[in-house]
């Protein structure tokens, strides 16, 4: 792989991570709404399928969404 390809790969990765982080922040602001996680989940899946994030990163982002919902659900149960 030449230097230009490596730089493009790094740029693609950073773009994907920034996009995913933005969608996770949107998810947090929309918790409780129907399909709140759809955009974040789609961004994670697409980045993984395009091979711009690794399997480890894919699991990490999916786990973050699960943790966000676990905290949200625990708060709802605590308020009930």
C-alpha positions as CSV (number, residue, x, y, z in Angstrom):
1,X,0.0,0.0,0.0
2,X,1.5,3.4,-1.0
3,X,1.5,6.5,1.2
4,X,-1.5,8.1,-0.6
5,X,-3.6,5.0,-0.1
6,X,-2.7,4.8,3.6
7,X,-3.5,8.5,4.1
8,X,-6.9,8.0,2.3
9,X,-7.6,5.0,4.5
10,X,-6.8,7.0,7.6
11,X,-9.0,9.8,6.5
12,X,-11.9,7.4,5.7
13,X,-11.5,5.9,9.2
14,X,-11.5,9.3,10.9
15,X,-14.5,10.4,8.9
16,X,-16.4,7.3,9.8
17,X,-15.6,7.6,13.5
18,X,-16.6,11.2,13.5
19,X,-19.9,10.4,11.8
20,X,-20.6,7.5,14.2
21,X,-19.8,9.7,17.2
22,X,-22.2,12.4,15.9
23,X,-25.0,9.8,15.4
24,X,-24.4,8.4,18.9
25,X,-24.8,12.0,20.3
26,X,-28.0,12.4,18.3
27,X,-29.2,9.1,19.8
28,X,-28.6,10.3,23.3
29,X,-30.6,13.5,22.6
30,X,-33.5,11.4,21.2
31,X,-33.6,8.7,23.8
32,X,-37.2,7.5,24.3
33,X,-38.2,8.3,20.8
34,X,-39.1,5.6,18.4
35,X,-36.1,4.3,16.4
36,X,-33.8,6.7,18.2
37,X,-30.8,4.4,17.6
38,X,-31.5,3.7,13.9
39,X,-29.1,6.3,12.4
40,X,-26.3,5.4,14.8
41,X,-26.8,1.6,14.2
42,X,-26.9,2.2,10.4
43,X,-23.7,4.4,10.5
44,X,-21.8,1.7,12.5
45,X,-23.0,-1.1,10.2
46,X,-22.2,0.8,7.0
47,X,-18.7,1.8,8.3
48,X,-18.0,-1.8,9.2
49,X,-19.3,-3.2,5.9
50,X,-17.1,-0.7,4.0
51,X,-14.2,-1.8,6.1
52,X,-13.3,1.6,7.5
53,X,-13.7,0.4,11.1
54,X,-12.5,-2.8,12.5
55,X,-14.4,-5.7,14.0
56,X,-13.2,-4.5,17.4
57,X,-14.4,-0.9,16.8
58,X,-17.7,-2.3,15.5
59,X,-18.3,-4.2,18.7
60,X,-17.2,-1.2,20.8
61,X,-19.7,1.2,19.2
62,X,-22.5,-1.4,19.4
63,X,-21.6,-1.9,23.1
64,X,-21.8,1.8,23.6
65,X,-25.4,1.9,22.3
66,X,-26.3,-1.1,24.5
67,X,-24.8,0.8,27.5
68,X,-26.7,4.0,26.7
69,X,-30.0,2.0,26.6
70,X,-29.1,0.1,29.7
71,X,-28.5,3.3,31.7
72,X,-31.7,4.9,30.2
73,X,-33.8,1.8,31.1
74,X,-32.3,1.7,34.6
75,X,-33.3,5.4,35.1
76,X,-36.8,4.6,33.9
77,X,-37.1,1.7,36.4
78,X,-35.7,3.8,39.2
79,X,-38.3,6.6,38.5
80,X,-41.2,4.1,38.5
